[in-house]
Amino acid sequence: GESVGLHLPTLSVQEGDNSIINCAYSNSASDYFIWYKQESGKGPQFIIDIRSNMDKRQGQRVTVLLNKTVKHLSLQIAATQPGDSAVYFCAENLYNFNKFYFGSGTKLNVKP
Amino acid sequence: DTEVTQTPKHLVMGMTNKKSLKCEQHMGHRAMYWYKQKAKKPPELMFVYSYEKLSINESVPSRFSPECPNSSLLNLHLHALQPEDSALYLCASSHRDGEEAFFGQGTRLTVV
């Protein structure tokens, strides 16, 4: 299940299940979004991106959905594996400002 | 070569010390970034260099001084830091600013 509190929200899933990580972004003028994966002790790693003229984009085992009406972004991971355990951040790029703001992050815990 | 290399990986410094963090990329990227990340928090943008010129300074205290000697190198000079400056310092680069950024593994800085 998912828990949200003062600390990093955590999503715990069983290996093989699908995972959905959500992100609410702040600025309706943001036009480019990226999902990053950060493993312990490492820098963020690019997973997938989407521009504001799209609603959905698919990669290998991952799908990003963008709902501009409610300023919501989601990352779907199919057949989640233990190697997917990490903290996931969404990042939004504000049009014409050329700098990325990161969301607060969700920790994904995959149980074998 | 799709790497952003940061040195050192770990650094312990006193409050009166002067030290530098280094970042290097050979992907031909013309935008480079410094981010600061505290534990269980998202990365926070500090500086953006675009075509070797400082384009964004997110109101960072002057005890942090960035430098971009050429298109492949980015330095962060540190002087008179405080213990609360202890964090993971991440360097990133992108083809142009506002595009997908590749991150290094970071320098774990401890100020004593």
Interface residues (C-beta under 8 A of the other chain):
Chain A: H7 L8 Y32 I34 Y36 G41 K42 G43 P44 Q45 F46 D49 F89 N93 F97 N98 K99 F100 Y101 F102 G103 S104 G105
Chain B: V4 A31 K40 K41 P42 P43 E44 L45 V48 S50 S55 I56 E58 L90 A92 D97 G98 E99 E100 A101 F102 F103 G104 Q105 G106
